[in-house]
Amino acid sequence: MAGDPLDTSLVAATEDALEAARAAGVLTDMDEGTAAVLLRMAERMDDPDFPYVEGRFDNVTEGLYLKAARELGLTVAGRTVLPEKKEGKRGKLSVLREQAGRTGT
């Protein structure tokens, strides 16, 4: 993306961010559903009538968009938490297997 970011649609900016996240290995196949929803929300916010879409005031989509982007690691806050989430907590069984020298059978 070059130039003024406000000259670019939110859909295009979201697609660029998702592509960069895929290339960086941040997104996995398990994230594709959330990525699709993120793009649908971007389409809604690109509507020229937003936040009054189809005659109704939409005060939810922007917040959900930001929350989904954060969960996918597309925001600064999301990227700082992402390594902690990927590590996750190991269950008692995996710890016991590791201590016994077994790796998963």
Accessible surface in RSA format (square Angstrom, percent):
REM  Atomic radii and reference values for relative SASA: ProtOr
REM  Chains: A
REM  Algorithm: Lee & Richards
REM  Probe-radius: 1.40
REM  Slices: 20
REM RES _ NUM      All-atoms   Total-Side   Main-Chain    Non-polar    All polar
REM                ABS   REL    ABS   REL    ABS   REL    ABS   REL    ABS   REL
RES MET A   1   141.80  73.4  58.07  38.4  83.73 199.4  68.69  58.4  73.11  96.9
RES ALA A   2    97.32  89.5  67.56 104.3  29.76  67.7  73.86 104.0  23.46  62.1
RES GLY A   3    72.64  89.6   0.00   N/A  72.64  89.6  42.17 115.7  30.47  68.2
RES ASP A   4    71.32  50.0  58.45  58.2  12.88  30.5  25.82  60.8  45.51  45.4
RES PRO A   5    94.44  68.8  82.46  75.2  11.98  43.5  85.41  70.5   9.03  56.1
RES LEU A   6   161.38  89.9 133.94  95.8  27.44  69.0 136.06  95.6  25.32  68.2
RES ASP A   7   122.20  85.6  84.43  84.0  37.77  89.3  32.06  75.5  90.14  89.9
RES THR A   8    38.86  27.6  21.81  22.1  17.06  40.7  15.44  20.7  23.43  35.4
RES SER A   9    52.89  44.7  38.58  51.5  14.31  33.0  38.98  83.0  13.91  19.5
RES LEU A  10    54.63  30.4  50.31  36.0   4.32  10.9  52.50  36.9   2.12   5.7
RES VAL A  11    31.22  20.5  31.22  28.3   0.00   0.0  31.22  27.1   0.00   0.0
RES ALA A  12    34.70  31.9  33.39  51.5   1.31   3.0  34.62  48.8   0.08   0.2
RES ALA A  13    26.53  24.4  22.19  34.2   4.35   9.9  22.33  31.5   4.20  11.1
RES THR A  14     2.28   1.6   0.47   0.5   1.80   4.3   2.28   3.1   0.00   0.0
RES GLU A  15    85.60  49.1  81.38  61.6   4.22  10.0  24.93  48.2  60.67  49.5
RES ASP A  16    68.44  47.9  60.38  60.1   8.06  19.1  25.11  59.1  43.33  43.2
RES ALA A  17    40.22  37.0  29.99  46.3  10.23  23.3  38.26  53.9   1.96   5.2
RES LEU A  18     1.19   0.7   1.19   0.9   0.00   0.0   1.19   0.8   0.00   0.0
RES GLU A  19   103.80  59.6 103.80  78.5   0.00   0.0  47.10  91.1  56.70  46.3
RES ALA A  20    62.47  57.4  51.07  78.8  11.40  25.9  58.75  82.7   3.72   9.8
RES ALA A  21     8.17   7.5   3.28   5.1   4.89  11.1   7.68  10.8   0.49   1.3
RES ARG A  22    88.17  37.0  71.78  36.6  16.39  39.0  39.58  54.1  48.59  29.4
RES ALA A  23    90.09  82.8  46.34  71.5  43.74  99.5  59.04  83.1  31.05  82.3
RES ALA A  24    77.31  71.1  37.91  58.5  39.40  89.6  50.52  71.1  26.80  71.0
RES GLY A  25    45.36  55.9   0.00   N/A  45.36  55.9  30.80  84.5  14.56  32.6
RES VAL A  26    30.49  20.1  26.66  24.1   3.83   9.2  27.87  24.2   2.62   7.1
RES LEU A  27    14.04   7.8   1.25   0.9  12.79  32.2   1.25   0.9  12.79  34.4
RES THR A  28    63.99  45.5  55.16  55.9   8.82  21.0  62.09  83.4   1.90   2.9
RES ASP A  29   132.61  92.9 116.75 116.2  15.85  37.5  36.60  86.1  96.00  95.7
RES MET A  30   177.11  91.7 143.78  95.2  33.33  79.3 111.82  95.1  65.29  86.5
RES ASP A  31    36.22  25.4  35.55  35.4   0.68   1.6   1.10   2.6  35.12  35.0
RES GLU A  32    65.88  37.8  62.82  47.5   3.07   7.3  43.04  83.2  22.85  18.7
RES GLY A  33    49.84  61.5   0.00   N/A  49.84  61.5  42.83 117.5   7.01  15.7
RES THR A  34    54.91  39.1  48.88  49.6   6.04  14.4  19.54  26.2  35.37  53.5
RES ALA A  35     1.52   1.4   1.52   2.3   0.00   0.0   1.52   2.1   0.00   0.0
RES ALA A  36    51.81  47.6  47.44  73.2   4.38  10.0  50.88  71.7   0.93   2.5
RES VAL A  37    81.71  53.8  81.63  73.9   0.08   0.2  81.66  71.0   0.05   0.1
RES LEU A  38     0.23   0.1   0.23   0.2   0.00   0.0   0.23   0.2   0.00   0.0
RES LEU A  39    42.69  23.8  42.69  30.5   0.00   0.0  42.69  30.0   0.00   0.0
RES ARG A  40   175.76  73.8 169.87  86.6   5.89  14.0  48.80  66.7 126.96  76.9
RES MET A  41    22.85  11.8  21.70  14.4   1.15   2.7  19.43  16.5   3.42   4.5
RES ALA A  42     0.00   0.0   0.00   0.0   0.00   0.0   0.00   0.0   0.00   0.0
RES GLU A  43   100.76  57.8  90.71  68.6  10.05  23.9  28.03  54.2  72.73  59.4
RES ARG A  44    82.15  34.5  73.62  37.5   8.53  20.3  31.82  43.5  50.33  30.5
RES MET A  45    28.27  14.6  11.97   7.9  16.29  38.8   6.72   5.7  21.55  28.5
RES ASP A  46    54.95  38.5  30.99  30.8  23.95  56.6  21.80  51.3  33.14  33.1
RES ASP A  47    47.10  33.0  37.03  36.9  10.06  23.8   9.90  23.3  37.19  37.1
RES PRO A  48   132.72  96.7  93.81  85.5  38.92 141.5 105.42  87.0  27.31 169.7
RES ASP A  49    94.48  66.2  84.79  84.4   9.69  22.9  15.62  36.8  78.86  78.6
RES PHE A  50    36.57  18.3  16.33  10.1  20.24  52.7  16.33   9.9  20.24  57.9
RES PRO A  51    44.83  32.7  44.83  40.9   0.00   0.0  44.83  37.0   0.00   0.0
RES TYR A  52   134.24  62.7 129.79  73.8   4.45  11.6  90.34  67.9  43.90  54.1
RES VAL A  53     8.88   5.8   8.17   7.4   0.71   1.7   8.17   7.1   0.71   1.9
RES GLU A  54   158.31  90.9 116.06  87.8  42.26 100.6  57.49 111.2 100.82  82.3
RES GLY A  55    78.63  97.0   0.00   N/A  78.63  97.0  39.46 108.3  39.17  87.7
RES ARG A  56   177.34  74.5 173.31  88.3   4.03   9.6  62.44  85.3 114.90  69.6
RES PHE A  57   114.43  57.2  86.63  53.7  27.80  72.3  86.65  52.5  27.78  79.5
RES ASP A  58    15.58  10.9   7.58   7.5   8.00  18.9   9.55  22.5   6.03   6.0
RES ASN A  59   116.45  80.3  81.69  78.9  34.77  83.7  22.61  54.4  93.85  90.7
RES VAL A  60    84.65  55.7  79.70  72.2   4.95  11.9  83.68  72.7   0.97   2.6
RES THR A  61    11.28   8.0  10.75  10.9   0.53   1.3   0.71   1.0  10.57  16.0
RES GLU A  62   101.26  58.1  99.81  75.5   1.45   3.5  23.85  46.1  77.41  63.2
RES GLY A  63    45.72  56.4   0.00   N/A  45.72  56.4  37.29 102.3   8.43  18.9
RES LEU A  64    91.77  51.1  89.06  63.7   2.71   6.8  89.06  62.5   2.71   7.3
RES TYR A  65    26.96  12.6  26.96  15.3   0.00   0.0  15.13  11.4  11.84  14.6
RES LEU A  66   102.58  57.1 102.21  73.1   0.37   0.9 102.21  71.8   0.37   1.0
RES LYS A  67   111.96  54.6 111.73  68.6   0.23   0.5  55.12  49.6  56.83  60.5
RES ALA A  68    14.58  13.4  10.01  15.5   4.57  10.4  14.14  19.9   0.44   1.2
RES ALA A  69     6.39   5.9   6.39   9.9   0.00   0.0   6.39   9.0   0.00   0.0
RES ARG A  70   101.01  42.4  97.28  49.6   3.73   8.9  25.14  34.4  75.87  46.0
RES GLU A  71    83.97  48.2  69.07  52.3  14.90  35.5  28.48  55.1  55.49  45.3
RES LEU A  72     8.85   4.9   5.14   3.7   3.71   9.3   7.82   5.5   1.03   2.8
RES GLY A  73     2.37   2.9   0.00   N/A   2.37   2.9   0.00   0.0   2.37   5.3
RES LEU A  74    34.30  19.1  10.45   7.5  23.84  59.9  12.36   8.7  21.94  59.0
RES THR A  75    37.22  26.5  31.84  32.3   5.38  12.8  37.08  49.8   0.14   0.2
RES VAL A  76   107.26  70.6 104.13  94.3   3.13   7.5 104.31  90.6   2.95   8.0
RES ALA A  77    54.83  50.4  47.22  72.9   7.61  17.3  52.40  73.8   2.43   6.4
RES GLY A  78     3.76   4.6   0.00   N/A   3.76   4.6   2.01   5.5   1.75   3.9
RES ARG A  79   116.50  48.9 107.75  54.9   8.75  20.8  46.03  62.9  70.46  42.7
RES THR A  80    91.24  64.9  72.08  73.1  19.16  45.7  69.63  93.5  21.61  32.7
RES VAL A  81    64.22  42.3  64.22  58.1   0.00   0.0  64.22  55.8   0.00   0.0
RES LEU A  82    25.54  14.2  25.11  18.0   0.42   1.1  25.51  17.9   0.03   0.1
RES PRO A  83    79.02  57.6  72.31  65.9   6.71  24.4  77.96  64.4   1.06   6.6
RES GLU A  84   124.46  71.5 111.12  84.1  13.34  31.8  47.13  91.2  77.34  63.1
RES LYS A  85   108.42  52.9  83.63  51.3  24.79  59.0  76.52  68.9  31.89  34.0
RES LYS A  86   115.02  56.1  79.72  48.9  35.31  84.1  73.62  66.3  41.40  44.1
RES GLU A  87   148.08  85.0 120.54  91.2  27.54  65.6  45.83  88.6 102.25  83.5
RES GLY A  88    42.73  52.7   0.00   N/A  42.73  52.7  27.57  75.7  15.16  33.9
RES LYS A  89   208.10 101.5 172.05 105.6  36.05  85.8 119.30 107.4  88.81  94.6
RES ARG A  90   136.43  57.3 106.65  54.4  29.77  70.9  54.79  74.9  81.64  49.5
RES GLY A  91    46.02  56.8   0.00   N/A  46.02  56.8  36.99 101.5   9.03  20.2
RES LYS A  92   169.91  82.9 155.76  95.6  14.15  33.7 103.73  93.4  66.18  70.5
RES LEU A  93   106.91  59.5 103.07  73.7   3.84   9.6 104.05  73.1   2.86   7.7
RES SER A  94    47.29  40.0  41.07  54.8   6.22  14.3  42.27  90.0   5.03   7.0
RES VAL A  95    47.01  30.9  47.00  42.5   0.01   0.0  47.01  40.8   0.00   0.0
RES LEU A  96    97.75  54.4  94.05  67.3   3.70   9.3  94.46  66.3   3.30   8.9
RES ARG A  97    71.34  30.0  69.43  35.4   1.91   4.6  11.07  15.1  60.28  36.5
RES GLU A  98   105.64  60.7  88.92  67.3  16.72  39.8  38.11  73.7  67.53  55.1
RES GLN A  99   137.01  76.6  98.46  72.0  38.56  91.8  46.33  98.6  90.68  68.8
RES ALA A 100    74.33  68.3  35.39  54.6  38.94  88.6  47.49  66.9  26.85  71.1
RES GLY A 101    63.33  78.1   0.00   N/A  63.33  78.1  34.92  95.8  28.41  63.6
RES ARG A 102   123.68  51.9 115.24  58.7   8.44  20.1  50.80  69.4  72.88  44.2
RES THR A 103   144.16 102.5 105.04 106.5  39.13  93.2  79.72 107.1  64.45  97.4
RES GLY A 104    44.37  54.7   0.00   N/A  44.37  54.7  18.10  49.7  26.27  58.8
RES THR A 105   137.91  98.1 107.96 109.4  29.96  71.4 110.32 148.2  27.59  41.7
END  Absolute sums over single chains surface
CHAIN  1 A     7807.5       6091.6       1716.0       4583.6       3224.0
END  Absolute sums over all chains
TOTAL          7807.5       6091.6       1716.0       4583.6       3224.0
